Amino acid sequence: MSSFLAFISQLQPLSPELTTALLTSTVREEMPAQHRLLQPGQVARRVYFLETGLVRGYTLLHGREISSWFMQAGDFVISILSFFTQQPSQEYIELLEPAVVHSISYDQLQGLYHDFPEFNFIGRRVLEKYYVLSEQRAQNLRSHTATERYELLLRDFPTVFQRVALHHIASHLGMAPETLSRLRNKLG
């Protein structure tokens, strides 16, 4: 639990009462690779913090998997639309590596916001971080060439080719696996 609390306390000092509430509300689990935290039709009832491991979010489009994002140790993982509306998801969230996760339910999170006003600041900071990342991903897809998207991904996630299957990376970048292979060979 220490990495989760360490991350949270970097955003805002935690009172002993909030620390205790977080410890009693949060579930720590070890999960295998390929485990799905969420799939279409399910409502996202939990938000996850990755202590270790790697996760991807993806959707199906005409039977093809389209990887939307990758998150690794130290990140929060959530289906934003499903979690905050408590409506069925349209996306999959899948572990690509064995992982240790800490999670909290929607109702517990709302209780923490209610009972600990300082926790609202933490929630806002986390949401701001991931909203900015989401906007950057959308802008990259809209306004960058395939080469630029590839270079940005390598800058932000240097170990991606050691940890993620080529077809997942290609779908994330909006290109065919063959195109990605040619691009990698060309750029070295």
Salt bridges, closest charged atoms under 4 A:
GLU30 OE2 - ARG28 NH1 3.32
GLU51 OE1 - ARG28 NE 3.98
GLU51 OE1 - HIS102 NE2 2.61
GLU65 OE1 - ARG56 NH2 2.56
GLU65 OE1 - HIS168 ND1 3.99
ASP75 OD1 - LYS129 NZ 3.74
GLU94 OE1 - ARG56 NE 3.14
GLU97 OE1 - ARG163 NH2 2.82
ASP115 OD1 - HIS114 ND1 2.91
GLU128 OE2 - ARG124 NE 2.90
GLU135 OE2 - ARG142 NH2 3.72
ASP156 OD1 - ARG155 NE 2.87
